[in-house]
Amino acid sequence: MTIKDDEFKKDENGHIIVTLRSDCPANVPPLVMVEIPPQKSGFNGMSFLFSLFGNDDTDDISQCAANITQVLAALFTFFTICKGVVVSPMSKTDKYFKQLQQIAEMVNKEVMIYF
């Protein structure tokens, strides 16, 4: 089943907007919530979580970015017809905004090679 992109929220270039935000449940290292928006005609949206930092190293976000890239590339190239995807942090007030912004830049650079 292929989903058309005509009803997703998009940026000025026609790319579907996927948002990132941190999620910090008690007694768990920080997570990144990746949220794919719903589509008006039936797709309810989707979200998934990844560890923000790799191996308890609070400077290593590369594995998180790689995981997000792989999932988005698979989802959007196999199940949608679209011009591309753009990832952005949801809020500048997010505790981990700097890291989310870095992840977004890394993912955006890599994921667009699939479109």
Biotite code that builds the C-alpha atoms (Angstrom):
import biotite.structure as struc

atoms = struc.array([
    struc.Atom([0.000, 0.000, 0.000], chain_id="A", res_id=1, res_name="MET", atom_name="CA", element="C"),
    struc.Atom([1.375, 3.395, -0.985], chain_id="A", res_id=2, res_name="THR", atom_name="CA", element="C"),
    struc.Atom([0.362, 6.574, 0.825], chain_id="A", res_id=3, res_name="ILE", atom_name="CA", element="C"),
    struc.Atom([0.258, 9.804, -1.176], chain_id="A", res_id=4, res_name="LYS", atom_name="CA", element="C"),
    struc.Atom([1.832, 12.837, 0.445], chain_id="A", res_id=5, res_name="ASP", atom_name="CA", element="C"),
    struc.Atom([-0.819, 15.380, -0.580], chain_id="A", res_id=6, res_name="ASP", atom_name="CA", element="C"),
    struc.Atom([-2.302, 15.743, 2.894], chain_id="A", res_id=7, res_name="GLU", atom_name="CA", element="C"),
    struc.Atom([0.789, 15.629, 5.106], chain_id="A", res_id=8, res_name="PHE", atom_name="CA", element="C"),
    struc.Atom([2.095, 18.790, 6.746], chain_id="A", res_id=9, res_name="LYS", atom_name="CA", element="C"),
    struc.Atom([4.946, 20.020, 4.519], chain_id="A", res_id=10, res_name="LYS", atom_name="CA", element="C"),
    struc.Atom([7.607, 22.717, 4.459], chain_id="A", res_id=11, res_name="ASP", atom_name="CA", element="C"),
    struc.Atom([7.993, 25.354, 1.735], chain_id="A", res_id=12, res_name="GLU", atom_name="CA", element="C"),
    struc.Atom([9.894, 22.861, -0.465], chain_id="A", res_id=13, res_name="ASN", atom_name="CA", element="C"),
    struc.Atom([7.166, 20.222, -0.342], chain_id="A", res_id=14, res_name="GLY", atom_name="CA", element="C"),
    struc.Atom([9.004, 17.935, 2.092], chain_id="A", res_id=15, res_name="HIS", atom_name="CA", element="C"),
    struc.Atom([6.977, 16.114, 4.737], chain_id="A", res_id=16, res_name="ILE", atom_name="CA", element="C"),
    struc.Atom([7.834, 17.467, 8.194], chain_id="A", res_id=17, res_name="ILE", atom_name="CA", element="C"),
    struc.Atom([8.884, 14.913, 10.810], chain_id="A", res_id=18, res_name="VAL", atom_name="CA", element="C"),
    struc.Atom([9.465, 16.281, 14.311], chain_id="A", res_id=19, res_name="THR", atom_name="CA", element="C"),
    struc.Atom([11.869, 15.337, 17.080], chain_id="A", res_id=20, res_name="LEU", atom_name="CA", element="C"),
    struc.Atom([11.479, 15.898, 20.804], chain_id="A", res_id=21, res_name="ARG", atom_name="CA", element="C"),
    struc.Atom([13.177, 14.507, 23.850], chain_id="A", res_id=22, res_name="SER", atom_name="CA", element="C"),
    struc.Atom([11.429, 12.193, 26.247], chain_id="A", res_id=23, res_name="ASP", atom_name="CA", element="C"),
    struc.Atom([12.948, 11.679, 29.677], chain_id="A", res_id=24, res_name="CYS", atom_name="CA", element="C"),
    struc.Atom([11.052, 9.045, 31.675], chain_id="A", res_id=25, res_name="PRO", atom_name="CA", element="C"),
    struc.Atom([12.215, 8.384, 35.241], chain_id="A", res_id=26, res_name="ALA", atom_name="CA", element="C"),
    struc.Atom([15.220, 6.104, 35.672], chain_id="A", res_id=27, res_name="ASN", atom_name="CA", element="C"),
    struc.Atom([15.833, 5.841, 31.909], chain_id="A", res_id=28, res_name="VAL", atom_name="CA", element="C"),
    struc.Atom([18.466, 7.652, 29.823], chain_id="A", res_id=29, res_name="PRO", atom_name="CA", element="C"),
    struc.Atom([17.006, 10.381, 27.567], chain_id="A", res_id=30, res_name="PRO", atom_name="CA", element="C"),
    struc.Atom([15.121, 9.228, 24.509], chain_id="A", res_id=31, res_name="LEU", atom_name="CA", element="C"),
    struc.Atom([14.258, 10.891, 21.207], chain_id="A", res_id=32, res_name="VAL", atom_name="CA", element="C"),
    struc.Atom([10.625, 10.739, 20.095], chain_id="A", res_id=33, res_name="MET", atom_name="CA", element="C"),
    struc.Atom([10.327, 10.809, 16.301], chain_id="A", res_id=34, res_name="VAL", atom_name="CA", element="C"),
    struc.Atom([6.827, 11.817, 15.211], chain_id="A", res_id=35, res_name="GLU", atom_name="CA", element="C"),
    struc.Atom([5.498, 11.298, 11.694], chain_id="A", res_id=36, res_name="ILE", atom_name="CA", element="C"),
    struc.Atom([2.384, 13.420, 11.253], chain_id="A", res_id=37, res_name="PRO", atom_name="CA", element="C"),
    struc.Atom([-1.048, 11.999, 10.512], chain_id="A", res_id=38, res_name="PRO", atom_name="CA", element="C"),
    struc.Atom([-2.561, 12.238, 7.068], chain_id="A", res_id=39, res_name="GLN", atom_name="CA", element="C"),
    struc.Atom([-6.129, 13.505, 6.755], chain_id="A", res_id=40, res_name="LYS", atom_name="CA", element="C"),
    struc.Atom([-7.367, 10.594, 4.689], chain_id="A", res_id=41, res_name="SER", atom_name="CA", element="C"),
    struc.Atom([-6.599, 7.639, 6.888], chain_id="A", res_id=42, res_name="GLY", atom_name="CA", element="C"),
    struc.Atom([-2.994, 7.439, 8.100], chain_id="A", res_id=43, res_name="PHE", atom_name="CA", element="C"),
    struc.Atom([-3.047, 8.123, 11.855], chain_id="A", res_id=44, res_name="ASN", atom_name="CA", element="C"),
    struc.Atom([0.587, 9.108, 12.137], chain_id="A", res_id=45, res_name="GLY", atom_name="CA", element="C"),
    struc.Atom([3.357, 7.215, 13.838], chain_id="A", res_id=46, res_name="MET", atom_name="CA", element="C"),
    struc.Atom([5.947, 7.762, 16.511], chain_id="A", res_id=47, res_name="SER", atom_name="CA", element="C"),
    struc.Atom([8.925, 5.803, 17.723], chain_id="A", res_id=48, res_name="PHE", atom_name="CA", element="C"),
    struc.Atom([11.676, 6.176, 20.313], chain_id="A", res_id=49, res_name="LEU", atom_name="CA", element="C"),
    struc.Atom([15.446, 5.870, 20.202], chain_id="A", res_id=50, res_name="PHE", atom_name="CA", element="C"),
    struc.Atom([18.110, 6.368, 22.873], chain_id="A", res_id=51, res_name="SER", atom_name="CA", element="C"),
    struc.Atom([19.510, 9.862, 22.502], chain_id="A", res_id=52, res_name="LEU", atom_name="CA", element="C"),
    struc.Atom([23.050, 8.945, 23.493], chain_id="A", res_id=53, res_name="PHE", atom_name="CA", element="C"),
    struc.Atom([25.097, 5.892, 22.573], chain_id="A", res_id=54, res_name="GLY", atom_name="CA", element="C"),
    struc.Atom([26.731, 3.744, 25.248], chain_id="A", res_id=55, res_name="ASN", atom_name="CA", element="C"),
    struc.Atom([26.153, 6.239, 28.074], chain_id="A", res_id=56, res_name="ASP", atom_name="CA", element="C"),
    struc.Atom([28.339, 8.770, 26.221], chain_id="A", res_id=57, res_name="ASP", atom_name="CA", element="C"),
    struc.Atom([26.478, 12.077, 26.446], chain_id="A", res_id=58, res_name="THR", atom_name="CA", element="C"),
    struc.Atom([28.399, 13.421, 23.447], chain_id="A", res_id=59, res_name="ASP", atom_name="CA", element="C"),
    struc.Atom([27.598, 10.555, 21.060], chain_id="A", res_id=60, res_name="ASP", atom_name="CA", element="C"),
    struc.Atom([24.390, 11.149, 19.091], chain_id="A", res_id=61, res_name="ILE", atom_name="CA", element="C"),
    struc.Atom([25.572, 9.490, 15.881], chain_id="A", res_id=62, res_name="SER", atom_name="CA", element="C"),
    struc.Atom([23.855, 6.137, 16.509], chain_id="A", res_id=63, res_name="GLN", atom_name="CA", element="C"),
    struc.Atom([20.567, 7.880, 17.221], chain_id="A", res_id=64, res_name="CYS", atom_name="CA", element="C"),
    struc.Atom([20.842, 9.853, 13.964], chain_id="A", res_id=65, res_name="ALA", atom_name="CA", element="C"),
    struc.Atom([21.728, 6.686, 12.016], chain_id="A", res_id=66, res_name="ALA", atom_name="CA", element="C"),
    struc.Atom([18.752, 4.802, 13.461], chain_id="A", res_id=67, res_name="ASN", atom_name="CA", element="C"),
    struc.Atom([16.342, 7.616, 12.605], chain_id="A", res_id=68, res_name="ILE", atom_name="CA", element="C"),
    struc.Atom([17.751, 7.880, 9.076], chain_id="A", res_id=69, res_name="THR", atom_name="CA", element="C"),
    struc.Atom([17.312, 4.162, 8.426], chain_id="A", res_id=70, res_name="GLN", atom_name="CA", element="C"),
    struc.Atom([13.727, 4.067, 9.669], chain_id="A", res_id=71, res_name="VAL", atom_name="CA", element="C"),
    struc.Atom([12.635, 7.203, 7.807], chain_id="A", res_id=72, res_name="LEU", atom_name="CA", element="C"),
    struc.Atom([14.277, 6.102, 4.578], chain_id="A", res_id=73, res_name="ALA", atom_name="CA", element="C"),
    struc.Atom([12.567, 2.718, 4.771], chain_id="A", res_id=74, res_name="ALA", atom_name="CA", element="C"),
    struc.Atom([9.157, 4.095, 5.678], chain_id="A", res_id=75, res_name="LEU", atom_name="CA", element="C"),
    struc.Atom([9.054, 6.911, 3.178], chain_id="A", res_id=76, res_name="PHE", atom_name="CA", element="C"),
    struc.Atom([10.698, 5.246, 0.196], chain_id="A", res_id=77, res_name="THR", atom_name="CA", element="C"),
    struc.Atom([8.657, 2.041, 0.451], chain_id="A", res_id=78, res_name="PHE", atom_name="CA", element="C"),
    struc.Atom([5.290, 3.330, 1.623], chain_id="A", res_id=79, res_name="PHE", atom_name="CA", element="C"),
    struc.Atom([4.861, 6.875, 0.319], chain_id="A", res_id=80, res_name="THR", atom_name="CA", element="C"),
    struc.Atom([5.180, 8.913, -2.813], chain_id="A", res_id=81, res_name="ILE", atom_name="CA", element="C"),
    struc.Atom([6.812, 12.178, -1.773], chain_id="A", res_id=82, res_name="CYS", atom_name="CA", element="C"),
    struc.Atom([9.447, 14.749, -2.666], chain_id="A", res_id=83, res_name="LYS", atom_name="CA", element="C"),
    struc.Atom([11.311, 14.118, 0.543], chain_id="A", res_id=84, res_name="GLY", atom_name="CA", element="C"),
    struc.Atom([11.289, 14.391, 4.300], chain_id="A", res_id=85, res_name="VAL", atom_name="CA", element="C"),
    struc.Atom([12.647, 17.107, 6.555], chain_id="A", res_id=86, res_name="VAL", atom_name="CA", element="C"),
    struc.Atom([13.345, 16.471, 10.226], chain_id="A", res_id=87, res_name="VAL", atom_name="CA", element="C"),
    struc.Atom([13.258, 19.269, 12.791], chain_id="A", res_id=88, res_name="SER", atom_name="CA", element="C"),
    struc.Atom([13.163, 19.663, 16.574], chain_id="A", res_id=89, res_name="PRO", atom_name="CA", element="C"),
    struc.Atom([9.677, 20.388, 17.832], chain_id="A", res_id=90, res_name="MET", atom_name="CA", element="C"),
    struc.Atom([10.568, 23.166, 20.287], chain_id="A", res_id=91, res_name="SER", atom_name="CA", element="C"),
    struc.Atom([13.513, 25.406, 21.080], chain_id="A", res_id=92, res_name="LYS", atom_name="CA", element="C"),
    struc.Atom([12.617, 25.033, 24.750], chain_id="A", res_id=93, res_name="THR", atom_name="CA", element="C"),
    struc.Atom([13.334, 21.293, 24.667], chain_id="A", res_id=94, res_name="ASP", atom_name="CA", element="C"),
    struc.Atom([15.981, 20.336, 27.234], chain_id="A", res_id=95, res_name="LYS", atom_name="CA", element="C"),
    struc.Atom([18.038, 18.632, 24.510], chain_id="A", res_id=96, res_name="TYR", atom_name="CA", element="C"),
    struc.Atom([17.322, 21.104, 21.683], chain_id="A", res_id=97, res_name="PHE", atom_name="CA", element="C"),
    struc.Atom([21.009, 21.435, 20.723], chain_id="A", res_id=98, res_name="LYS", atom_name="CA", element="C"),
    struc.Atom([21.411, 17.670, 20.331], chain_id="A", res_id=99, res_name="GLN", atom_name="CA", element="C"),
    struc.Atom([18.082, 17.354, 18.499], chain_id="A", res_id=100, res_name="LEU", atom_name="CA", element="C"),
    struc.Atom([19.134, 20.096, 16.100], chain_id="A", res_id=101, res_name="GLN", atom_name="CA", element="C"),
    struc.Atom([22.412, 18.277, 15.403], chain_id="A", res_id=102, res_name="GLN", atom_name="CA", element="C"),
    struc.Atom([20.543, 15.011, 14.853], chain_id="A", res_id=103, res_name="ILE", atom_name="CA", element="C"),
    struc.Atom([18.110, 16.755, 12.481], chain_id="A", res_id=104, res_name="ALA", atom_name="CA", element="C"),
    struc.Atom([20.995, 18.140, 10.426], chain_id="A", res_id=105, res_name="GLU", atom_name="CA", element="C"),
    struc.Atom([22.646, 14.715, 10.216], chain_id="A", res_id=106, res_name="MET", atom_name="CA", element="C"),
    struc.Atom([19.407, 12.941, 9.290], chain_id="A", res_id=107, res_name="VAL", atom_name="CA", element="C"),
    struc.Atom([18.349, 15.563, 6.730], chain_id="A", res_id=108, res_name="ASN", atom_name="CA", element="C"),
    struc.Atom([21.690, 15.295, 4.964], chain_id="A", res_id=109, res_name="LYS", atom_name="CA", element="C"),
    struc.Atom([21.492, 11.493, 4.727], chain_id="A", res_id=110, res_name="GLU", atom_name="CA", element="C"),
    struc.Atom([17.806, 10.793, 4.220], chain_id="A", res_id=111, res_name="VAL", atom_name="CA", element="C"),
    struc.Atom([17.423, 13.051, 1.190], chain_id="A", res_id=112, res_name="MET", atom_name="CA", element="C"),
    struc.Atom([19.684, 10.785, -0.882], chain_id="A", res_id=113, res_name="ILE", atom_name="CA", element="C"),
    struc.Atom([16.758, 8.365, -0.994], chain_id="A", res_id=114, res_name="TYR", atom_name="CA", element="C"),
    struc.Atom([14.439, 10.832, -2.777], chain_id="A", res_id=115, res_name="PHE", atom_name="CA", element="C"),
])
